[in-house]
Amino acid sequence: MKSFLIADDHAVVRQGLSLILNDMYNNPIIYQVGMLEEILEVVQVQIIDVLILDIAFPEGDSIYVVQEVKKIQPNLKILVFSAYDEEIYALRYLNKGADGYLSKLSTDNVIRDAISSIVSEGKYVSEKTKEKAFMSYVKGQTVNELEHLSDKEIEIARLLIKGYGNLEISNILGIKKSTVSTYKSRIFDKLKIDNVVDLLQIFKSNNY
């Protein structure tokens, strides 16, 4: 009997994945949460085989949760399931300890194959991510400008292009307003821009 934790702030996604899991496995144990803090609450008291994890939550990005979950349950497998661009986020999450990355735009068969691979082999890596890893680590090539940004810079940049101001971002992330300003300056310096409009264009040009 396999146990799954589906972490996504959209109920329709959680329900859809639950239907797939119930069809794939005999009486799976399925937990659902819609908030980041609830993920750690569940893994602290329940043994989970696979965590299916979205990236974006109202409280922020889930990347820090990956390492925290692994500390609590080292054998738990994490499949990131997101609509965000695989080329930007897959390796970031895999490098933090995730065991797979799957696009929400995938077909039903691909979703089933990814879940099956995570359960049976402990890993799922798409051909696109394999190619990206090869280019990044073997050839030393950078595929897009956003790879120059840290995880926290990506998170703040994403909030900036959504129209949030420094004070709003500081409240969302629980950091000082001056810290947000520092990150914003670093983002602009690394990307060689000086405004949020240009930042938005870079995200769009990299298929964000």
N, C-alpha and C positions, 0 to 999 in steps of 0.2 A: 504494500500500500504506500503510494507516494504522497508527500505533503507539499503543497504549493502555497506561496504567499504572493498575491497580486497587489502591487502597490502602484496605484494610478489615481489621480484626482478626478477622473471622469468615470462615473458609474457604468456608462454604456460599454466602455473598454473592459472594465472588470467583469461585467456580465458576459461579454462576448468571449473573453478568454476562458471564463469558467465553463461555458458551453463546450468549447474545444477540448478542454482538459477532461471533462466528464465523458466526452465521446472517445478520447484516446486511451483513458485508463479506467481500470475497474475500481469504482468507489474511491477516487482520490480525495484526500483531505485538502480543502481549499479555504484559505483565509484571504480576506480582502481588506485593504486599508486605503484611505484617501489622503492621508497626511504623512509627512516625513517622520514626525515623532512617533507615530503609531507603528512604523516599521520596526524600530528598536524595541518597542514595548512587546511586540509579538515574538520576535526572535529570542528575547530574554526568557520566555516561558514556554515556547513551543519549538519542537524540533522541525526544521524546515529543510526539505530536500532542494527546492528550487525557488528562488525569489525572482519574479518577473517585475522589473523595475522601470518606471518611467523616469525621464530626466527632469521635467519641469513640474514643480509644485508651487502653490501660492506662496509657500515659505521660502522658495529658492530652488536651486539646482540640487540634485540628489547625489552628486559625486562624492561628497564626504561620507555619505551613508555606507558606501561600498566597503571602505576599510573598517568602519565601526561594526558592520554586520559580520565581516570576516573575523574580527577579534572575538566576537561572541560565539560564532559557529564557523570554524575554519573549513569544515567540509561542505557547507552550504554553497550551492552554485547560483550565480547571479546572471540572469539574462536581461540585458537592458533592452527595453521595447519602447521605441521613441519615434516621433515624426521628425525629429531634428536630423540634419544632414549627417549621414554616416561618415563622410569624409572628414568632417570637423570633429565629431564627438566619439567615434568608435575607439580609436586608439587611446584617447584620453581616459576613457572608462576601463578599457582593457589593461592599461598600464597601472591603474589604481587597484586592480584586482578582480574586475568583472570577468566572467567566463564566456560571454558572448554579447553580440550587439545585433539587434534585429529591427528593421524599419517597420513602422506601422503601415506603410504602403505595400508591404509584402502580400503576396497571395496567400490564400488559406493553406495551400499545400506547403509553401515555404515556411509559414508559421509553424505548422505541424512538424516539419522536418527539423526546424531549429529547436523546438521543445524536445523532440525525441533525441536529438544529438546531445543536448545539455543533460538530459536524464541518463542516457546510456553511456556517453563518452565523457561527459563533464565539460565539453567545449562546443562552441558554435562560432565559426568565423566565416563570413561570406567571402566570395571570390574578390569582391571589391576591396574589402578590408585587408585580405591577404596581399593584394597588389600594392595597396597603400603602405602596408608595413614593409614590404620589400623595397619600395622606393625610398621610404624614410630612413630605414636602418641599414640597408645594404648599399644603396647608391648615395645616401646622404642628401637626398633631394627634398625640398620643401614644396608641397603641392599647392598650398595657398597661404595668403598673408596671415590669416587668422591663427595659423600654427605658431606664430611668434608670441601669441598671448598665453598667459598662464590660465589655469582653470578659473581662478577668481576674477581675472580680467575679462574672460569670456562671459562669465555670469553677469558682471557689472555692465559690460558692453551691451548685452542682450536687454538689460533693463533700460539702458540709455536710449536705445533705438525704439523702445516701446513708449518713450515719452516721459519716463520718470525723471524727476529732478534729483539733485544730490541728497536733499533732506529725505525725500521719499525712499530713496535707495538705502540710505543709512538706517531708516526705520525697518525696512523689509529685511535687511541682512543683519541687523543688530550690530552695526559698526558705526564709528564716529563719522560725522559729515566730512571732517577734514581728511579722513582716510579714503572716503569715496573720491574726494577731489584729487588726492594723490594717485589713486588708481586710474582715474579718468585721464590725468596728464600722462601717465605711463602708456595708456592705450593709444592716445593720440600720437605720442612720440614714436612708439614702435611702428605704427601704421603710417606715419608721416602725413597726418591730417590735422585739422584744427577745428572741426565742428562735427556735430552729430549727423548732419545730412550726409557728409562724406562717409561717416562710419556706417550708416544705413546702406549706402551704395556698395560698400565693400562686402557687407554681409549678403546682399542680394547677388552680387557678382560671383560670390563663392557658393551660390545655391543654398543659402541659409534657409 
